């Protein structure tokens, strides 16, 4: 499947089109303005909002990692976690959305059972299809990266390490030497971009 990464104008037009549906708007904006993957969005809980920093959301995800040499390769699961900065506009919307329901999940299923259940990655695809969004949920990550990079180019200070940190990509050995970027710096970046 070929990629379609929207430009900023197409993104704004889509947000205007879906603005009447708060749940869909929150899902699309979390993925597009925070660089989150579907699996991360579906597992977000309200307890992980503002956990360590104001306007931050804590993400934990088990990733499968290939360990060992070719013939002795084993797949092991490793927990990866990070705090994602949320821009001011999205944060206001997210807090309003959280206040509209009592589920422990940030975004839960519409059909409620006695026990609240999170969305599934497939349900995120359905949300995009029902809203007639022209790009895939994964393309939102490409949009996020492209927008942050454009802003950094405009300011003549490209910082690929901070983009990787926000998106949850593995850092190269040399990128780990100085430690992780300051959370306030990450907030400043997303506020400028979105």
BALO-552161 format. One record per atom (N, C-alpha, C): x, y, z. Coordinates in steps of 0.05 Angstrom, whole numbers, padded with zeros to 5 digits, always signed. Example, Ala and Ser with C-alpha at 12.3 -4.5 7.8 and 13.67 -1.06 7.14 Angstrom:
2
+00264-00114+00156 +00246-00090+00156 +00264-00066+00156 +00257-00045+00142 +00273-00021+00143 +00258+00001+00157 
***
This chain:
194
+00017-00024+00000 +00000+00000+00000 +00018+00025+00000 +00012+00043-00018 +00028+00067-00019 +00020+00087+00003 +00040+00102+00011 +00036+00121+00033 +00023+00147+00022 +00005+00158+00038 -00005+00185+00032 -00002+00200+00058 +00017+00218+00058 +00021+00234+00082 +00010+00262+00075 -00010+00270+00091 -00023+00296+00084 -00004+00319+00090 -00009+00342+00077 +00005+00366+00084 -00011+00380+00106 -00001+00401+00116 -00014+00415+00139 -00043+00424+00132 -00046+00434+00107 -00072+00444+00098 -00092+00421+00096 -00084+00398+00085 -00102+00375+00083 -00110+00365+00111 -00090+00366+00129 -00095+00358+00157 -00116+00376+00170 -00113+00402+00167 -00132+00421+00178 -00160+00418+00167 -00161+00413+00140 -00187+00408+00127 -00201+00383+00139 -00186+00362+00143 -00197+00338+00154 -00206+00342+00182 -00191+00357+00198 -00200+00363+00226 -00226+00379+00226 -00228+00397+00207 -00253+00413+00205 -00277+00395+00198 -00272+00376+00180 -00293+00357+00171 -00302+00339+00194 -00284+00331+00212 -00292+00312+00233 -00297+00326+00260 -00297+00352+00260 -00298+00367+00285 -00323+00361+00302 -00344+00352+00290 -00369+00345+00305 -00367+00319+00321 -00346+00304+00316 -00342+00278+00329 -00318+00280+00347 -00322+00286+00373 -00300+00290+00391 -00282+00266+00394 -00293+00243+00395 -00277+00218+00398 -00258+00214+00375 -00269+00216+00350 -00252+00213+00326 -00231+00235+00325 -00238+00259+00332 -00219+00281+00332 -00196+00276+00351 -00202+00266+00375 -00182+00260+00395 -00163+00238+00384 -00174+00217+00373 -00158+00195+00362 -00139+00205+00340 -00150+00219+00321 -00134+00229+00299 -00112+00248+00308 -00120+00266+00326 -00100+00286+00336 -00078+00273+00353 -00085+00254+00370 -00064+00240+00386 -00044+00227+00368 -00054+00214+00347 -00035+00200+00329 -00019+00219+00312 -00032+00241+00303 -00018+00259+00284 -00001+00280+00298 -00009+00288+00322 +00005+00310+00336 +00024+00300+00358 +00023+00274+00364 +00041+00262+00384 +00058+00240+00372 +00053+00232+00348 +00069+00211+00335 +00064+00183+00346 +00040+00179+00358 +00034+00153+00370 +00025+00132+00350 +00031+00107+00356 +00022+00085+00340 -00006+00076+00350 -00020+00061+00333 -00047+00051+00341 -00046+00036+00367 -00026+00018+00370 -00024+00001+00394 -00020+00018+00419 -00007+00041+00416 -00003+00059+00439 -00029+00074+00446 -00043+00083+00426 -00068+00098+00431 -00089+00081+00444 -00091+00056+00436 -00112+00039+00447 -00107+00031+00476 -00082+00033+00485 -00075+00025+00512 -00072+00048+00531 -00077+00073+00522 -00074+00096+00540 -00096+00095+00562 -00087+00101+00586 -00106+00104+00608 -00105+00132+00619 -00127+00139+00632 -00128+00166+00643 -00107+00170+00665 -00099+00149+00679 -00079+00151+00700 -00052+00159+00689 -00047+00154+00664 -00021+00160+00652 -00019+00189+00640 -00041+00204+00643 -00040+00232+00635 -00029+00248+00658 -00010+00265+00653 +00003+00282+00673 +00017+00266+00695 +00026+00242+00688 +00038+00225+00708 +00064+00236+00719 +00081+00246+00702 +00107+00257+00710 +00109+00287+00705 +00098+00295+00683 +00098+00324+00676 +00070+00333+00667 +00064+00358+00672 +00039+00369+00662 +00041+00369+00631 +00019+00361+00618 +00017+00358+00589 +00035+00336+00578 +00039+00316+00595 +00053+00292+00585 +00035+00268+00588 +00040+00248+00571 +00025+00223+00574 +00045+00200+00572 +00043+00183+00592 +00062+00161+00595 +00053+00137+00578 +00071+00126+00563 +00065+00103+00545 +00084+00080+00552 +00072+00057+00556 +00087+00032+00560 +00078+00012+00539 +00097-00001+00526 +00090-00019+00505 +00110-00042+00504 +00101-00066+00502 +00118-00090+00499 +00125-00092+00469 +00150-00093+00463 +00159-00095+00435 +00174-00122+00432 +00169-00135+00410 +00184-00159+00404 +00211-00152+00392 +00232-00164+00403 +00259-00158+00395 +00273-00184+00387 +00287-00183+00364 +00302-00207+00356 +00329-00206+00370 +00335-00226+00385 +00361-00227+00400 +00377-00251+00389 +00403-00248+00389 +00420-00271+00381 +00429-00269+00352 +00446-00288+00345 +00456-00289+00317 +00436-00303+00300 +00440-00302+00274 +00421-00313+00254 +00410-00340+00261 +00427-00360+00266 +00417-00387+00270 +00406-00391+00298 +00414-00375+00317 +00404-00378+00345 +00385-00355+00353 +00373-00342+00333 +00356-00319+00338 +00332-00327+00354 +00327-00311+00375 +00303-00314+00392 +00287-00288+00393 +00261-00291+00394 +00245-00267+00397 +00238-00264+00426 +00245-00242+00438 +00239-00236+00466 +00223-00210+00466 +00207-00206+00487 +00191-00182+00490 +00205-00164+00511 +00207-00139+00504 +00220-00120+00521 +00200-00096+00525 +00197-00087+00550 +00180-00064+00555 +00195-00039+00547 +00182-00022+00533 +00193+00005+00526 +00173+00025+00537 +00183+00046+00548 +00166+00067+00558 +00177+00094+00552 +00160+00114+00550 +00168+00141+00545 +00145+00160+00553 +00152+00185+00557 +00131+00205+00562 +00129+00222+00537 +00105+00225+00526 +00100+00240+00502 +00089+00267+00509 +00100+00289+00498 +00090+00316+00503 +00064+00320+00486 +00045+00334+00498 +00020+00341+00485 +00018+00371+00482 +00014+00380+00457 +00013+00409+00452 -00012+00421+00467 -00011+00446+00472 -00031+00460+00489 -00060+00456+00479 -00064+00459+00452 -00091+00457+00441 -00102+00429+00444 -00086+00409+00438 -00094+00381+00440 -00099+00374+00470 -00082+00384+00487 -00085+00378+00516 -00113+00387+00526 -00121+00412+00519 -00147+00422+00527 -00169+00404+00517 -00168+00396+00492 -00188+00378+00480 -00188+00351+00494 -00164+00340+00500 -00162+00314+00513 -00174+00315+00541 -00169+00336+00556 -00180+00338+00583 -00211+00340+00582 -00221+00354+00562 -00250+00356+00559 -00262+00329+00552 -00248+00314+00535 -00257+00287+00527 -00257+00268+00551 -00235+00269+00566 -00233+00251+00590 -00256+00257+00609 -00263+00282+00612 -00285+00290+00629 -00313+00280+00620 -00315+00271+00595 -00341+00263+00584 -00348+00234+00589 -00329+00219+00602 -00335+00191+00608 -00319+00182+00633 -00326+00159+00644 -00314+00150+00669 -00295+00126+00665 -00292+00117+00641 -00275+00093+00635 -00246+00099+00644 -00232+00078+00653 -00204+00082+00659 -00187+00086+00634 -00198+00078+00611 -00183+00081+00586 -00189+00109+00574 -00168+00121+00563 -00172+00147+00551 -00193+00146+00529 -00191+00126+00512 -00211+00123+00491 -00221+00094+00492 -00246+00091+00499 -00256+00064+00502 -00276+00057+00479 -00286+00033+00480 -00305+00025+00460 -00331+00039+00463 -00345+00044+00442 -00371+00058+00443 -00392+00040+00456 -00392+00015+00449 -00412-00004+00461 -00401-00012+00488 -00413-00002+00509 -00403-00007+00535 -00414-00033+00546 -00397-00047+00560 -00406-00071+00574 -00403-00064+00604 -00408-00083+00621 -00405-00078+00650 -00377-00070+00657 -00358-00082+00642 -00330-00075+00647 -00319-00059+00623 -00310-00035+00627 -00299-00019+00605 -00276-00033+00591 -00276-00031+00565 -00255-00044+00549 -00242-00024+00531 -00216-00027+00526 -00202-00008+00508 -00209-00014+00479 -00203+00005+00462 -00204+00000+00433 -00184-00021+00425 -00188-00032+00402 -00167-00050+00390 -00155-00035+00366 -00131-00043+00358 -00119-00030+00334 -00138-00031+00310 -00152-00052+00306 -00171-00054+00283 -00193-00034+00286 -00202-00028+00310 -00223-00008+00314 -00213+00020+00306 -00187+00025+00310 -00176+00051+00301 -00178+00053+00271 -00172+00031+00257 -00175+00031+00228 -00204+00037+00220 -00223+00026+00234 -00251+00031+00229 -00259+00060+00234 -00248+00072+00255 -00253+00100+00260 -00244+00117+00237 -00220+00111+00226 -00210+00126+00203 -00227+00121+00178 -00236+00096+00174 -00252+00090+00150 -00280+00104+00152 -00292+00103+00176 -00318+00115+00179 -00317+00145+00176 -00295+00157+00183 -00292+00186+00181 -00282+00194+00153 -00278+00175+00136 -00268+00179+00108 -00242+00195+00107 -00224+00187+00125 -00198+00199+00126 -00181+00186+00104 -00167+00203+00088 -00154+00193+00064 -00126+00181+00069 -00117+00180+00094 -00092+00168+00100 -00096+00147+00122 -00076+00130+00126 -00078+00109+00146 -00070+00118+00173 -00077+00104+00194 -00068+00111+00221 -00037+00112+00223 -00024+00094+00209 +00006+00094+00210 +00017+00119+00196 +00003+00129+00176 +00013+00153+00162 +00013+00177+00180 -00003+00176+00202 -00003+00198+00221 +00025+00201+00233 +00039+00179+00237 +00067+00181+00248 +00085+00195+00228 +00081+00189+00202 +00097+00202+00182 +00091+00232+00181 +00065+00238+00184 +00057+00267+00185 +00070+00281+00208 +00069+00269+00232 +00082+00281+00255 +00111+00286+00250 +00125+00266+00241 +00154+00269+00237 +00160+00291+00216 +00144+00291+00194 +00148+00311+00173 +00143+00339+00183 +00122+00343+00200 +00116+00370+00210 +00137+00380+00229 +00146+00362+00247 +00167+00370+00266 +00193+00377+00251 +00199+00360+00232 +00224+00364+00217 +00223+00391+00201 +00200+00397+00189 +00197+00422+00174 +00201+00446+00192 +00190+00444+00217 +00194+00466+00236 +00223+00469+00244 +00236+00447+00248 +00265+00447+00255 +00282+00459+00232 +00275+00452+00208 +00289+00463+00184 +00285+00493+00183 +00260+00501+00187 +00254+00530+00187 +00270+00545+00208 +00275+00532+00231 +00291+00545+00252 +00321+00539+00249 +00328+00524+00229 +00356+00516+00224 +00369+00501+00247 +00353+00484+00259 +00364+00468+00281 +00350+00440+00282 +00360+00422+00265 +00348+00396+00264 +00359+00378+00286 +00341+00366+00301 +00348+00349+00324 +00334+00322+00320 +00346+00304+00305 +00334+00278+00300 +00331+00262+00326 +00348+00266+00345 +00346+00251+00370 +00320+00256+00384 +00312+00282+00386 +00287+00288+00400 +00263+00277+00385 +00264+00277+00359 +00242+00265+00343 +00240+00235+00349 +00262+00221+00350 +00262+00193+00356 +00252+00188+00384 +00260+00205+00403 +00251+00201+00431 +00221+00204+00433 +00210+00225+00421 +00181+00229+00422 +00166+00206+00409 +00176+00196+00387 +00162+00175+00372 +00167+00147+00383 +00187+00144+00401 +00192+00118+00413 +00211+00101+00396 +00226+00113+00379 +00245+00098+00363 +00270+00092+00379 +00284+00071+00372 +00309+00064+00386 +00331+00084+00379 +00345+00094+00399 +00367+00112+00394 +00392+00097+00387 +00408+00109+00369 +00434+00098+00363 +00452+00102+00388 +00473+00086+00389 +00491+00087+00412 +00501+00116+00417 +00510+00130+00396 +00521+00157+00400 +00500+00177+00409 +00474+00171+00404 +00452+00189+00412 +00446+00187+00442 +00454+00165+00454 +00449+00160+00482 +00469+00174+00501 +00492+00183+00490 +00513+00194+00507 +00504+00218+00524 +00489+00236+00513 +00482+00260+00528 +00457+00256+00545 +00445+00233+00545 +00420+00228+00559 +00396+00237+00543 +00373+00234+00555 +00348+00241+00541 +00344+00271+00542 +00331+00281+00521 +00325+00310+00519 +00305+00318+00541 +00307+00343+00548 +00290+00355+00569 +00261+00355+00560 +00243+00348+00578 +00214+00347+00571 +00203+00374+00563 +00212+00395+00576 +00203+00422+00570 +00211+00430+00541 +00234+00421+00533 +00244+00425+00505 +00225+00411+00485 +00217+00387+00492 +00198+00372+00475 +00171+00387+00473 +00161+00397+00496 +00136+00412+00496 +00138+00437+00479 +00160+00450+00481 +00165+00474+00465 +00163+00468+00435 +00175+00445+00427 +00175+00437+00399 +00146+00432+00389 +00131+00415+00404 +00104+00408+00395 +00085+00433+00395 +00090+00451+00414 +00073+00475+00415 +00078+00493+00390 +00103+00494+00381 +00110+00510+00357 +00098+00497+00332 +00099+00471+00331 +00090+00457+00307 +00059+00456+00304 +00046+00450+00327 +00017+00446+00326 +00002+00468+00342 
***
